């Protein structure tokens, strides 16, 4: 079993910053990419950012590009999401996930961490 544990969410004013962390643990598993998704109330879950575990290549949704940076600490099996210039529309539950194989499904998910941005 693979466990993903997110942390770092909270309440922040518009324009502020937050850093989310996601630590993976459990049995040996393959990782093509680790990423972040979010789901706002009444909306579908959407992709935010991802990082290729082997190369460090990064991918971002247009809505967060330039404001968000994803990074990883391979030795710790941890991925981070630095979010700056936060907007009220960034308010959502943020989920960490693992894509074990390239272009495959995101099979493993964390429990989510709430990010609330006040105006």
Biopython code that builds the backbone (N, CA, C, O; Angstrom):
import numpy as np
from Bio.PDB.StructureBuilder import StructureBuilder

atoms = [
    (1, "UNK", "N", (0.842, -1.192, 0.000)),
    (1, "UNK", "CA", (0.000, 0.000, 0.000)),
    (1, "UNK", "C", (0.878, 1.242, 0.000)),
    (1, "UNK", "O", (1.903, 1.288, 0.681)),
    (2, "UNK", "N", (0.478, 2.236, -0.756)),
    (2, "UNK", "CA", (1.198, 3.503, -0.835)),
    (2, "UNK", "C", (0.382, 4.559, -0.100)),
    (2, "UNK", "O", (-0.823, 4.695, -0.316)),
    (3, "UNK", "N", (1.048, 5.292, 0.757)),
    (3, "UNK", "CA", (0.378, 6.378, 1.467)),
    (3, "UNK", "C", (0.964, 7.722, 1.045)),
    (3, "UNK", "O", (2.178, 7.874, 0.906)),
    (4, "UNK", "N", (0.094, 8.671, 0.849)),
    (4, "UNK", "CA", (0.481, 10.046, 0.549)),
    (4, "UNK", "C", (-0.118, 10.940, 1.626)),
    (4, "UNK", "O", (-1.322, 10.905, 1.881)),
    (5, "UNK", "N", (0.728, 11.729, 2.245)),
    (5, "UNK", "CA", (0.264, 12.597, 3.325)),
    (5, "UNK", "C", (0.619, 14.037, 2.980)),
    (5, "UNK", "O", (1.791, 14.396, 2.871)),
    (6, "UNK", "N", (-0.422, 14.855, 2.809)),
    (6, "UNK", "CA", (-0.224, 16.274, 2.499)),
    (6, "UNK", "C", (-0.211, 17.094, 3.783)),
    (6, "UNK", "O", (-0.798, 16.713, 4.795)),
    (7, "UNK", "N", (0.471, 18.220, 3.711)),
    (7, "UNK", "CA", (0.465, 19.166, 4.818)),
    (7, "UNK", "C", (0.751, 20.556, 4.267)),
    (7, "UNK", "O", (1.186, 20.713, 3.126)),
    (8, "UNK", "N", (0.499, 21.563, 5.103)),
    (8, "UNK", "CA", (0.843, 22.926, 4.727)),
    (8, "UNK", "C", (-0.319, 23.798, 4.313)),
    (8, "UNK", "O", (-0.142, 24.990, 4.065)),
    (9, "UNK", "N", (-1.511, 23.220, 4.235)),
    (9, "UNK", "CA", (-2.659, 24.045, 3.881)),
    (9, "UNK", "C", (-3.021, 25.001, 5.002)),
    (9, "UNK", "O", (-2.475, 24.918, 6.102)),
    (10, "UNK", "N", (-3.951, 25.914, 4.716)),
    (10, "UNK", "CA", (-4.392, 26.849, 5.730)),
    (10, "UNK", "C", (-5.126, 28.017, 5.134)),
    (10, "UNK", "O", (-5.537, 28.000, 3.974)),
    (11, "UNK", "N", (-5.283, 29.041, 5.962)),
    (11, "UNK", "CA", (-5.975, 30.264, 5.577)),
    (11, "UNK", "C", (-4.946, 31.361, 5.341)),
    (11, "UNK", "O", (-4.069, 31.596, 6.172)),
    (12, "UNK", "N", (-5.062, 32.023, 4.208)),
    (12, "UNK", "CA", (-4.122, 33.080, 3.875)),
    (12, "UNK", "C", (-4.867, 34.187, 3.152)),
    (12, "UNK", "O", (-5.874, 33.936, 2.490)),
    (13, "UNK", "N", (-4.381, 35.391, 3.278)),
    (13, "UNK", "CA", (-4.991, 36.515, 2.571)),
    (13, "UNK", "C", (-4.554, 36.529, 1.112)),
    (13, "UNK", "O", (-3.498, 36.006, 0.759)),
    (14, "UNK", "N", (-5.370, 37.124, 0.291)),
    (14, "UNK", "CA", (-5.020, 37.265, -1.124)),
    (14, "UNK", "C", (-3.666, 37.966, -1.243)),
    (14, "UNK", "O", (-3.377, 38.935, -0.541)),
    (15, "UNK", "N", (-2.854, 37.443, -2.154)),
    (15, "UNK", "CA", (-1.509, 37.970, -2.316)),
    (15, "UNK", "C", (-0.466, 37.247, -1.493)),
    (15, "UNK", "O", (0.734, 37.443, -1.688)),
    (16, "UNK", "N", (-0.916, 36.414, -0.578)),
    (16, "UNK", "CA", (-0.004, 35.696, 0.290)),
    (16, "UNK", "C", (0.540, 34.431, -0.340)),
    (16, "UNK", "O", (0.299, 34.140, -1.512)),
    (17, "UNK", "N", (1.281, 33.683, 0.470)),
    (17, "UNK", "CA", (1.947, 32.475, -0.012)),
    (17, "UNK", "C", (1.698, 31.306, 0.924)),
    (17, "UNK", "O", (1.460, 31.480, 2.119)),
    (18, "UNK", "N", (1.758, 30.119, 0.355)),
    (18, "UNK", "CA", (1.700, 28.883, 1.118)),
    (18, "UNK", "C", (2.615, 27.870, 0.450)),
    (18, "UNK", "O", (2.841, 27.913, -0.760)),
    (19, "UNK", "N", (3.135, 26.961, 1.260)),
    (19, "UNK", "CA", (3.939, 25.865, 0.732)),
    (19, "UNK", "C", (3.322, 24.548, 1.187)),
    (19, "UNK", "O", (3.258, 24.257, 2.381)),
    (20, "UNK", "N", (2.875, 23.768, 0.231)),
    (20, "UNK", "CA", (2.313, 22.453, 0.521)),
    (20, "UNK", "C", (3.397, 21.397, 0.387)),
    (20, "UNK", "O", (4.302, 21.510, -0.440)),
    (21, "UNK", "N", (3.286, 20.373, 1.216)),
    (21, "UNK", "CA", (4.205, 19.236, 1.153)),
    (21, "UNK", "C", (3.408, 17.955, 1.019)),
    (21, "UNK", "O", (2.274, 17.857, 1.490)),
    (22, "UNK", "N", (4.015, 16.979, 0.373)),
    (22, "UNK", "CA", (3.391, 15.669, 0.243)),
    (22, "UNK", "C", (4.475, 14.612, 0.367)),
    (22, "UNK", "O", (5.406, 14.560, -0.437)),
    (23, "UNK", "N", (4.342, 13.775, 1.378)),
    (23, "UNK", "CA", (5.313, 12.714, 1.600)),
    (23, "UNK", "C", (4.705, 11.368, 1.236)),
    (23, "UNK", "O", (3.601, 11.036, 1.667)),
    (24, "UNK", "N", (5.431, 10.603, 0.445)),
    (24, "UNK", "CA", (4.973, 9.277, 0.029)),
    (24, "UNK", "C", (5.703, 8.205, 0.827)),
    (24, "UNK", "O", (6.901, 8.313, 1.087)),
    (25, "UNK", "N", (4.974, 7.189, 1.202)),
    (25, "UNK", "CA", (5.576, 6.076, 1.945)),
    (25, "UNK", "C", (4.822, 4.793, 1.619)),
    (25, "UNK", "O", (3.767, 4.815, 0.985)),
    (26, "UNK", "N", (5.384, 3.685, 2.062)),
    (26, "UNK", "CA", (4.734, 2.409, 1.846)),
    (26, "UNK", "C", (5.615, 1.449, 1.071)),
    (26, "UNK", "O", (6.841, 1.564, 1.063)),
    (27, "UNK", "N", (4.978, 0.522, 0.435)),
    (27, "UNK", "CA", (5.725, -0.487, -0.301)),
    (27, "UNK", "C", (6.453, 0.133, -1.485)),
    (27, "UNK", "O", (6.121, 1.240, -1.909)),
    (28, "UNK", "N", (7.410, -0.551, -2.003)),
    (28, "UNK", "CA", (8.140, -0.055, -3.161)),
    (28, "UNK", "C", (7.181, 0.195, -4.311)),
    (28, "UNK", "O", (6.363, -0.664, -4.641)),
    (29, "UNK", "N", (7.279, 1.361, -4.919)),
    (29, "UNK", "CA", (6.357, 1.703, -5.988)),
    (29, "UNK", "C", (7.085, 2.466, -7.080)),
    (29, "UNK", "O", (8.116, 3.100, -6.857)),
    (30, "UNK", "N", (6.521, 2.382, -8.237)),
    (30, "UNK", "CA", (7.050, 3.107, -9.390)),
    (30, "UNK", "C", (6.457, 4.508, -9.418)),
    (30, "UNK", "O", (5.284, 4.706, -9.101)),
    (31, "UNK", "N", (7.280, 5.477, -9.801)),
    (31, "UNK", "CA", (6.795, 6.853, -9.911)),
    (31, "UNK", "C", (7.277, 7.444, -11.223)),
    (31, "UNK", "O", (8.477, 7.619, -11.432)),
    (32, "UNK", "N", (6.344, 7.747, -12.097)),
    (32, "UNK", "CA", (6.685, 8.520, -13.282)),
    (32, "UNK", "C", (6.606, 10.005, -12.947)),
    (32, "UNK", "O", (7.549, 10.761, -13.181)),
    (33, "UNK", "N", (5.477, 10.404, -12.403)),
    (33, "UNK", "CA", (5.296, 11.789, -11.968)),
    (33, "UNK", "C", (4.568, 11.833, -10.627)),
    (33, "UNK", "O", (3.757, 10.964, -10.306)),
    (34, "UNK", "N", (4.878, 12.849, -9.874)),
    (34, "UNK", "CA", (4.055, 13.222, -8.723)),
    (34, "UNK", "C", (3.438, 14.573, -9.033)),
    (34, "UNK", "O", (4.052, 15.411, -9.694)),
    (35, "UNK", "N", (2.232, 14.776, -8.558)),
    (35, "UNK", "CA", (1.576, 16.017, -8.915)),
    (35, "UNK", "C", (0.576, 16.485, -7.890)),
    (35, "UNK", "O", (0.320, 15.824, -6.883)),
    (36, "UNK", "N", (0.020, 17.637, -8.175)),
    (36, "UNK", "CA", (-1.000, 18.253, -7.330)),
    (36, "UNK", "C", (-2.242, 18.537, -8.167)),
    (36, "UNK", "O", (-2.164, 18.994, -9.307)),
    (37, "UNK", "N", (-3.360, 18.255, -7.574)),
    (37, "UNK", "CA", (-4.659, 18.573, -8.135)),
    (37, "UNK", "C", (-5.434, 19.359, -7.089)),
    (37, "UNK", "O", (-5.047, 19.389, -5.921)),
    (38, "UNK", "N", (-6.511, 19.986, -7.493)),
    (38, "UNK", "CA", (-7.340, 20.702, -6.530)),
    (38, "UNK", "C", (-8.801, 20.585, -6.915)),
    (38, "UNK", "O", (-9.153, 20.386, -8.078)),
    (39, "UNK", "N", (-9.635, 20.714, -5.901)),
    (39, "UNK", "CA", (-11.072, 20.670, -6.129)),
    (39, "UNK", "C", (-11.741, 21.722, -5.282)),
    (39, "UNK", "O", (-11.690, 21.677, -4.053)),
    (40, "UNK", "N", (-12.368, 22.667, -5.947)),
    (40, "UNK", "CA", (-13.123, 23.716, -5.271)),
    (40, "UNK", "C", (-14.566, 23.253, -5.096)),
    (40, "UNK", "O", (-15.029, 22.378, -5.828)),
    (41, "UNK", "N", (-15.276, 23.831, -4.136)),
    (41, "UNK", "CA", (-16.675, 23.433, -3.911)),
    (41, "UNK", "C", (-17.512, 23.563, -5.167)),
    (41, "UNK", "O", (-17.506, 24.606, -5.820)),
    (42, "UNK", "N", (-18.226, 22.515, -5.504)),
    (42, "UNK", "CA", (-19.101, 22.534, -6.663)),
    (42, "UNK", "C", (-18.404, 22.388, -8.003)),
    (42, "UNK", "O", (-19.040, 22.482, -9.053)),
    (43, "UNK", "N", (-17.102, 22.159, -7.968)),
    (43, "UNK", "CA", (-16.347, 22.033, -9.219)),
    (43, "UNK", "C", (-15.653, 20.680, -9.285)),
    (43, "UNK", "O", (-15.495, 19.991, -8.277)),
    (44, "UNK", "N", (-15.244, 20.319, -10.494)),
    (44, "UNK", "CA", (-14.521, 19.070, -10.673)),
    (44, "UNK", "C", (-13.056, 19.239, -10.260)),
    (44, "UNK", "O", (-12.514, 20.344, -10.247)),
    (45, "UNK", "N", (-12.446, 18.116, -9.927)),
    (45, "UNK", "CA", (-11.036, 18.145, -9.599)),
    (45, "UNK", "C", (-10.244, 18.544, -10.840)),
    (45, "UNK", "O", (-10.528, 18.077, -11.943)),
    (46, "UNK", "N", (-9.247, 19.413, -10.652)),
    (46, "UNK", "CA", (-8.459, 19.876, -11.782)),
    (46, "UNK", "C", (-6.970, 19.757, -11.501)),
    (46, "UNK", "O", (-6.527, 19.822, -10.355)),
    (47, "UNK", "N", (-6.219, 19.582, -12.565)),
    (47, "UNK", "CA", (-4.772, 19.484, -12.488)),
    (47, "UNK", "C", (-4.168, 20.843, -12.132)),
    (47, "UNK", "O", (-4.614, 21.875, -12.633)),
    (48, "UNK", "N", (-3.159, 20.838, -11.270)),
    (48, "UNK", "CA", (-2.454, 22.061, -10.908)),
    (48, "UNK", "C", (-1.012, 22.026, -11.425)),
    (48, "UNK", "O", (-0.588, 22.907, -12.174)),
    (49, "UNK", "N", (-0.270, 20.998, -11.015)),
    (49, "UNK", "CA", (1.146, 20.924, -11.394)),
    (49, "UNK", "C", (1.633, 19.497, -11.208)),
    (49, "UNK", "O", (1.052, 18.722, -10.448)),
    (50, "UNK", "N", (2.715, 19.159, -11.916)),
    (50, "UNK", "CA", (3.321, 17.844, -11.774)),
    (50, "UNK", "C", (4.811, 17.949, -12.061)),
    (50, "UNK", "O", (5.281, 18.891, -12.700)),
    (51, "UNK", "N", (5.538, 16.949, -11.567)),
    (51, "UNK", "CA", (6.973, 16.904, -11.784)),
    (51, "UNK", "C", (7.377, 15.480, -12.153)),
    (51, "UNK", "O", (6.956, 14.516, -11.514)),
    (52, "UNK", "N", (8.194, 15.366, -13.188)),
    (52, "UNK", "CA", (8.718, 14.071, -13.600)),
    (52, "UNK", "C", (9.788, 13.660, -12.606)),
    (52, "UNK", "O", (10.765, 14.381, -12.400)),
    (53, "UNK", "N", (9.601, 12.490, -11.985)),
    (53, "UNK", "CA", (10.483, 12.118, -10.881)),
    (53, "UNK", "C", (11.924, 11.929, -11.331)),
    (53, "UNK", "O", (12.848, 12.290, -10.602)),
    (54, "UNK", "N", (12.130, 11.378, -12.504)),
    (54, "UNK", "CA", (13.499, 11.075, -12.942)),
    (54, "UNK", "C", (14.242, 12.315, -13.412)),
    (54, "UNK", "O", (15.420, 12.487, -13.098)),
    (55, "UNK", "N", (13.571, 13.176, -14.159)),
    (55, "UNK", "CA", (14.265, 14.287, -14.800)),
    (55, "UNK", "C", (14.050, 15.626, -14.106)),
    (55, "UNK", "O", (14.848, 16.552, -14.259)),
    (56, "UNK", "N", (12.972, 15.719, -13.348)),
    (56, "UNK", "CA", (12.641, 17.000, -12.735)),
    (56, "UNK", "C", (11.848, 17.923, -13.636)),
    (56, "UNK", "O", (11.566, 19.060, -13.257)),
    (57, "UNK", "N", (11.486, 17.465, -14.811)),
    (57, "UNK", "CA", (10.661, 18.302, -15.692)),
    (57, "UNK", "C", (9.343, 18.631, -15.007)),
    (57, "UNK", "O", (8.759, 17.800, -14.312)),
    (58, "UNK", "N", (8.891, 19.853, -15.218)),
    (58, "UNK", "CA", (7.682, 20.306, -14.541)),
    (58, "UNK", "C", (6.577, 20.658, -15.531)),
    (58, "UNK", "O", (6.831, 20.988, -16.689)),
    (59, "UNK", "N", (5.355, 20.577, -15.041)),
    (59, "UNK", "CA", (4.166, 20.837, -15.837)),
    (59, "UNK", "C", (3.221, 21.660, -14.978)),
    (59, "UNK", "O", (3.061, 21.383, -13.790)),
    (60, "UNK", "N", (2.594, 22.670, -15.570)),
    (60, "UNK", "CA", (1.705, 23.557, -14.824)),
    (60, "UNK", "C", (0.423, 23.821, -15.589)),
    (60, "UNK", "O", (0.411, 23.872, -16.819)),
    (61, "UNK", "N", (-0.649, 23.986, -14.842)),
    (61, "UNK", "CA", (-1.888, 24.472, -15.436)),
    (61, "UNK", "C", (-1.726, 25.955, -15.754)),
    (61, "UNK", "O", (-1.021, 26.676, -15.048)),
    (62, "UNK", "N", (-2.369, 26.393, -16.799)),
    (62, "UNK", "CA", (-2.264, 27.803, -17.189)),
    (62, "UNK", "C", (-2.721, 28.731, -16.075)),
    (62, "UNK", "O", (-2.208, 29.842, -15.936)),
    (63, "UNK", "N", (-3.678, 28.281, -15.289)),
    (63, "UNK", "CA", (-4.255, 29.137, -14.251)),
    (63, "UNK", "C", (-3.281, 29.448, -13.123)),
    (63, "UNK", "O", (-3.487, 30.407, -12.378)),
    (64, "UNK", "N", (-2.233, 28.660, -12.988)),
    (64, "UNK", "CA", (-1.286, 28.875, -11.891)),
    (64, "UNK", "C", (0.126, 29.179, -12.378)),
    (64, "UNK", "O", (1.003, 29.497, -11.575)),
    (65, "UNK", "N", (0.347, 29.083, -13.669)),
    (65, "UNK", "CA", (1.685, 29.280, -14.219)),
    (65, "UNK", "C", (2.228, 30.645, -13.834)),
    (65, "UNK", "O", (1.540, 31.655, -13.977)),
    (66, "UNK", "N", (3.450, 30.677, -13.350)),
    (66, "UNK", "CA", (4.074, 31.920, -12.925)),
    (66, "UNK", "C", (3.857, 32.240, -11.463)),
    (66, "UNK", "O", (4.541, 33.099, -10.905)),
    (67, "UNK", "N", (2.914, 31.558, -10.835)),
    (67, "UNK", "CA", (2.641, 31.806, -9.415)),
    (67, "UNK", "C", (2.976, 30.599, -8.551)),
    (67, "UNK", "O", (3.098, 30.715, -7.332)),
    (68, "UNK", "N", (3.123, 29.464, -9.175)),
    (68, "UNK", "CA", (3.293, 28.213, -8.457)),
    (68, "UNK", "C", (4.560, 27.511, -8.926)),
    (68, "UNK", "O", (4.883, 27.524, -10.113)),
    (69, "UNK", "N", (5.270, 26.903, -7.991)),
    (69, "UNK", "CA", (6.461, 26.121, -8.317)),
    (69, "UNK", "C", (6.376, 24.765, -7.639)),
    (69, "UNK", "O", (6.165, 24.671, -6.430)),
    (70, "UNK", "N", (6.543, 23.723, -8.431)),
    (70, "UNK", "CA", (6.572, 22.372, -7.879)),
    (70, "UNK", "C", (8.022, 21.905, -7.834)),
    (70, "UNK", "O", (8.795, 22.153, -8.759)),
    (71, "UNK", "N", (8.378, 21.231, -6.755)),
    (71, "UNK", "CA", (9.735, 20.717, -6.611)),
    (71, "UNK", "C", (9.678, 19.389, -5.875)),
    (71, "UNK", "O", (8.630, 18.989, -5.368)),
    (72, "UNK", "N", (10.823, 18.707, -5.825)),
    (72, "UNK", "CA", (10.836, 17.390, -5.194)),
    (72, "UNK", "C", (12.110, 17.203, -4.392)),
    (72, "UNK", "O", (13.128, 17.849, -4.642)),
    (73, "UNK", "N", (12.029, 16.310, -3.428)),
    (73, "UNK", "CA", (13.191, 15.851, -2.676)),
    (73, "UNK", "C", (13.191, 14.333, -2.802)),
    (73, "UNK", "O", (12.517, 13.629, -2.050)),
    (74, "UNK", "N", (13.961, 13.850, -3.766)),
    (74, "UNK", "CA", (13.914, 12.424, -4.092)),
    (74, "UNK", "C", (14.197, 11.531, -2.888)),
    (74, "UNK", "O", (13.516, 10.528, -2.670)),
    (75, "UNK", "N", (15.204, 11.906, -2.115)),
    (75, "UNK", "CA", (15.602, 11.063, -0.989)),
    (75, "UNK", "C", (14.497, 10.958, 0.051)),
    (75, "UNK", "O", (14.431, 9.990, 0.809)),
    (76, "UNK", "N", (13.643, 11.949, 0.077)),
    (76, "UNK", "CA", (12.568, 11.965, 1.070)),
    (76, "UNK", "C", (11.243, 11.513, 0.474)),
    (76, "UNK", "O", (10.233, 11.474, 1.176)),
    (77, "UNK", "N", (11.234, 11.169, -0.827)),
    (77, "UNK", "CA", (9.973, 10.831, -1.501)),
    (77, "UNK", "C", (8.914, 11.899, -1.244)),
    (77, "UNK", "O", (7.753, 11.602, -0.963)),
    (78, "UNK", "N", (9.354, 13.145, -1.349)),
    (78, "UNK", "CA", (8.475, 14.265, -1.009)),
    (78, "UNK", "C", (8.403, 15.243, -2.173)),
    (78, "UNK", "O", (9.397, 15.514, -2.846)),
    (79, "UNK", "N", (7.216, 15.759, -2.388)),
    (79, "UNK", "CA", (7.020, 16.794, -3.394)),
    (79, "UNK", "C", (6.425, 18.026, -2.715)),
    (79, "UNK", "O", (5.638, 17.916, -1.775)),
    (80, "UNK", "N", (6.815, 19.190, -3.207)),
    (80, "UNK", "CA", (6.380, 20.455, -2.623)),
    (80, "UNK", "C", (5.642, 21.282, -3.673)),
    (80, "UNK", "O", (5.870, 21.146, -4.875)),
    (81, "UNK", "N", (4.757, 22.138, -3.185)),
    (81, "UNK", "CA", (4.078, 23.086, -4.058)),
    (81, "UNK", "C", (4.151, 24.446, -3.392)),
    (81, "UNK", "O", (3.446, 24.712, -2.418)),
    (82, "UNK", "N", (5.009, 25.306, -3.922)),
    (82, "UNK", "CA", (5.121, 26.678, -3.432)),
    (82, "UNK", "C", (4.137, 27.534, -4.209)),
    (82, "UNK", "O", (4.213, 27.638, -5.433)),
    (83, "UNK", "N", (3.224, 28.139, -3.490)),
    (83, "UNK", "CA", (2.186, 28.955, -4.126)),
    (83, "UNK", "C", (2.328, 30.393, -3.665)),
    (83, "UNK", "O", (2.280, 30.675, -2.468)),
    (84, "UNK", "N", (2.503, 31.301, -4.612)),
    (84, "UNK", "CA", (2.655, 32.717, -4.334)),
    (84, "UNK", "C", (1.525, 33.510, -4.996)),
    (84, "UNK", "O", (0.806, 33.000, -5.856)),
    (85, "UNK", "N", (1.391, 34.744, -4.583)),
    (85, "UNK", "CA", (0.364, 35.630, -5.160)),
    (85, "UNK", "C", (-0.988, 34.931, -5.201)),
    (85, "UNK", "O", (-1.671, 34.936, -6.226)),
    (86, "UNK", "N", (-1.358, 34.345, -4.102)),
    (86, "UNK", "CA", (-2.587, 33.557, -4.063)),
    (86, "UNK", "C", (-3.816, 34.435, -4.262)),
    (86, "UNK", "O", (-3.854, 35.592, -3.843)),
    (87, "UNK", "N", (-4.820, 33.851, -4.916)),
    (87, "UNK", "CA", (-6.061, 34.543, -5.223)),
    (87, "UNK", "C", (-7.223, 33.791, -4.573)),
    (87, "UNK", "O", (-7.106, 32.595, -4.306)),
    (88, "UNK", "N", (-8.329, 34.464, -4.318)),
    (88, "UNK", "CA", (-9.489, 33.764, -3.752)),
    (88, "UNK", "C", (-9.903, 32.553, -4.593)),
    (88, "UNK", "O", (-10.379, 31.559, -4.045)),
    (89, "UNK", "N", (-9.733, 32.623, -5.886)),
    (89, "UNK", "CA", (-10.115, 31.497, -6.748)),
    (89, "UNK", "C", (-9.179, 30.297, -6.620)),
    (89, "UNK", "O", (-9.437, 29.244, -7.202)),
    (90, "UNK", "N", (-8.103, 30.452, -5.868)),
    (90, "UNK", "CA", (-7.233, 29.306, -5.578)),
    (90, "UNK", "C", (-7.771, 28.479, -4.413)),
    (90, "UNK", "O", (-7.244, 27.407, -4.114)),
    (91, "UNK", "N", (-8.804, 28.967, -3.764)),
    (91, "UNK", "CA", (-9.402, 28.242, -2.643)),
    (91, "UNK", "C", (-9.922, 26.886, -3.103)),
    (91, "UNK", "O", (-10.730, 26.798, -4.028)),
    (92, "UNK", "N", (-9.449, 25.834, -2.447)),
    (92, "UNK", "CA", (-9.823, 24.473, -2.832)),
    (92, "UNK", "C", (-9.177, 23.491, -1.869)),
    (92, "UNK", "O", (-8.343, 23.863, -1.043)),
    (93, "UNK", "N", (-9.572, 22.245, -1.988)),
    (93, "UNK", "CA", (-8.835, 21.163, -1.343)),
    (93, "UNK", "C", (-7.772, 20.711, -2.343)),
    (93, "UNK", "O", (-8.078, 20.403, -3.495)),
    (94, "UNK", "N", (-6.531, 20.675, -1.891)),
    (94, "UNK", "CA", (-5.416, 20.305, -2.744)),
    (94, "UNK", "C", (-5.011, 18.861, -2.441)),
    (94, "UNK", "O", (-4.806, 18.478, -1.290)),
    (95, "UNK", "N", (-4.905, 18.081, -3.506)),
    (95, "UNK", "CA", (-4.570, 16.674, -3.396)),
    (95, "UNK", "C", (-3.238, 16.377, -4.074)),
    (95, "UNK", "O", (-2.938, 16.889, -5.152)),
    (96, "UNK", "N", (-2.461, 15.549, -3.424)),
    (96, "UNK", "CA", (-1.229, 15.033, -3.997)),
    (96, "UNK", "C", (-1.532, 13.682, -4.650)),
    (96, "UNK", "O", (-2.383, 12.931, -4.173)),
    (97, "UNK", "N", (-0.831, 13.383, -5.736)),
    (97, "UNK", "CA", (-1.091, 12.121, -6.423)),
    (97, "UNK", "C", (0.175, 11.599, -7.096)),
    (97, "UNK", "O", (1.119, 12.344, -7.357)),
    (98, "UNK", "N", (0.163, 10.303, -7.364)),
    (98, "UNK", "CA", (1.269, 9.643, -8.069)),
    (98, "UNK", "C", (0.765, 9.022, -9.354)),
    (98, "UNK", "O", (-0.249, 8.323, -9.373)),
    (99, "UNK", "N", (1.491, 9.289, -10.428)),
    (99, "UNK", "CA", (1.284, 8.632, -11.716)),
    (99, "UNK", "C", (2.403, 7.602, -11.839)),
    (99, "UNK", "O", (3.536, 7.970, -12.148)),
    (100, "UNK", "N", (2.114, 6.321, -11.603)),
    (100, "UNK", "CA", (3.194, 5.329, -11.575)),
    (100, "UNK", "C", (3.900, 5.140, -12.920)),
    (100, "UNK", "O", (5.110, 4.922, -12.969)),
    (101, "UNK", "N", (3.134, 5.225, -14.002)),
    (101, "UNK", "CA", (3.697, 4.973, -15.326)),
    (101, "UNK", "C", (3.328, 6.111, -16.263)),
    (101, "UNK", "O", (2.221, 6.646, -16.194)),
    (102, "UNK", "N", (4.249, 6.478, -17.134)),
    (102, "UNK", "CA", (4.040, 7.607, -18.035)),
    (102, "UNK", "C", (2.737, 7.452, -18.810)),
    (102, "UNK", "O", (2.446, 6.396, -19.370)),
    (103, "UNK", "N", (1.969, 8.526, -18.826)),
    (103, "UNK", "CA", (0.692, 8.591, -19.537)),
    (103, "UNK", "C", (-0.340, 7.607, -18.991)),
    (103, "UNK", "O", (-1.360, 7.345, -19.629)),
    (104, "UNK", "N", (-0.065, 7.070, -17.813)),
    (104, "UNK", "CA", (-1.035, 6.181, -17.188)),
    (104, "UNK", "C", (-1.932, 6.936, -16.243)),
    (104, "UNK", "O", (-1.828, 8.159, -16.147)),
    (105, "UNK", "N", (-2.811, 6.250, -15.542)),
    (105, "UNK", "CA", (-3.686, 6.930, -14.587)),
    (105, "UNK", "C", (-2.916, 7.369, -13.339)),
    (105, "UNK", "O", (-1.845, 6.848, -13.029)),
    (106, "UNK", "N", (-3.491, 8.336, -12.641)),
    (106, "UNK", "CA", (-2.972, 8.744, -11.351)),
    (106, "UNK", "C", (-3.595, 7.786, -10.335)),
    (106, "UNK", "O", (-4.761, 7.928, -9.965)),
    (107, "UNK", "N", (-2.809, 6.819, -9.896)),
    (107, "UNK", "CA", (-3.367, 5.722, -9.119)),
    (107, "UNK", "C", (-3.441, 5.962, -7.623)),
    (107, "UNK", "O", (-4.292, 5.395, -6.937)),
    (108, "UNK", "N", (-2.556, 6.798, -7.120)),
    (108, "UNK", "CA", (-2.469, 6.974, -5.679)),
    (108, "UNK", "C", (-2.761, 8.425, -5.323)),
    (108, "UNK", "O", (-2.274, 9.358, -5.961)),
    (109, "UNK", "N", (-3.576, 8.582, -4.276)),
    (109, "UNK", "CA", (-4.029, 9.917, -3.885)),
    (109, "UNK", "C", (-3.898, 10.110, -2.387)),
    (109, "UNK", "O", (-4.068, 9.175, -1.605)),
    (110, "UNK", "N", (-3.590, 11.347, -2.001)),
    (110, "UNK", "CA", (-3.613, 11.695, -0.597)),
    (110, "UNK", "C", (-5.015, 12.076, -0.159)),
    (110, "UNK", "O", (-5.964, 12.038, -0.942)),
    (111, "UNK", "N", (-5.123, 12.445, 1.111)),
    (111, "UNK", "CA", (-6.432, 12.763, 1.666)),
    (111, "UNK", "C", (-6.836, 14.204, 1.405)),
    (111, "UNK", "O", (-8.001, 14.563, 1.573)),
    (112, "UNK", "N", (-5.895, 15.022, 1.002)),
    (112, "UNK", "CA", (-6.188, 16.406, 0.679)),
    (112, "UNK", "C", (-5.889, 17.355, 1.826)),
    (112, "UNK", "O", (-5.945, 16.978, 2.996)),
    (113, "UNK", "N", (-5.575, 18.580, 1.475)),
    (113, "UNK", "CA", (-5.360, 19.638, 2.458)),
    (113, "UNK", "C", (-6.067, 20.896, 1.982)),
    (113, "UNK", "O", (-5.979, 21.267, 0.812)),
    (114, "UNK", "N", (-6.767, 21.545, 2.898)),
    (114, "UNK", "CA", (-7.579, 22.707, 2.542)),
    (114, "UNK", "C", (-6.722, 23.960, 2.428)),
    (114, "UNK", "O", (-5.914, 24.262, 3.306)),
    (115, "UNK", "N", (-6.914, 24.678, 1.338)),
    (115, "UNK", "CA", (-6.312, 25.998, 1.149)),
    (115, "UNK", "C", (-7.453, 26.990, 0.978)),
    (115, "UNK", "O", (-8.297, 26.838, 0.095)),
    (116, "UNK", "N", (-7.468, 28.001, 1.829)),
    (116, "UNK", "CA", (-8.491, 29.032, 1.759)),
    (116, "UNK", "C", (-7.819, 30.389, 1.627)),
    (116, "UNK", "O", (-6.991, 30.770, 2.455)),
    (117, "UNK", "N", (-8.184, 31.112, 0.579)),
    (117, "UNK", "CA", (-7.611, 32.429, 0.331)),
    (117, "UNK", "C", (-8.710, 33.463, 0.506)),
    (117, "UNK", "O", (-9.707, 33.449, -0.216)),
    (118, "UNK", "N", (-8.529, 34.343, 1.451)),
    (118, "UNK", "CA", (-9.536, 35.371, 1.718)),
    (118, "UNK", "C", (-9.223, 36.645, 0.938)),
    (118, "UNK", "O", (-8.065, 36.977, 0.684)),
    (119, "UNK", "N", (-10.280, 37.335, 0.571)),
    (119, "UNK", "CA", (-10.096, 38.556, -0.228)),
    (119, "UNK", "C", (-9.975, 39.777, 0.655)),
    (119, "UNK", "O", (-9.815, 40.889, 0.152)),
]
sb = StructureBuilder()
sb.init_structure("model")
sb.init_model(0)
sb.init_chain("A")
sb.init_seg("    ")
for serial, (resi, resn, name, xyz) in enumerate(atoms, 1):
    if name == "N":
        sb.init_residue(resn, " ", resi, " ")
    sb.init_atom(name, np.array(xyz, "f"), 0.0, 1.0, " ", f" {name:<3s}", serial, name[0])
structure = sb.get_structure()
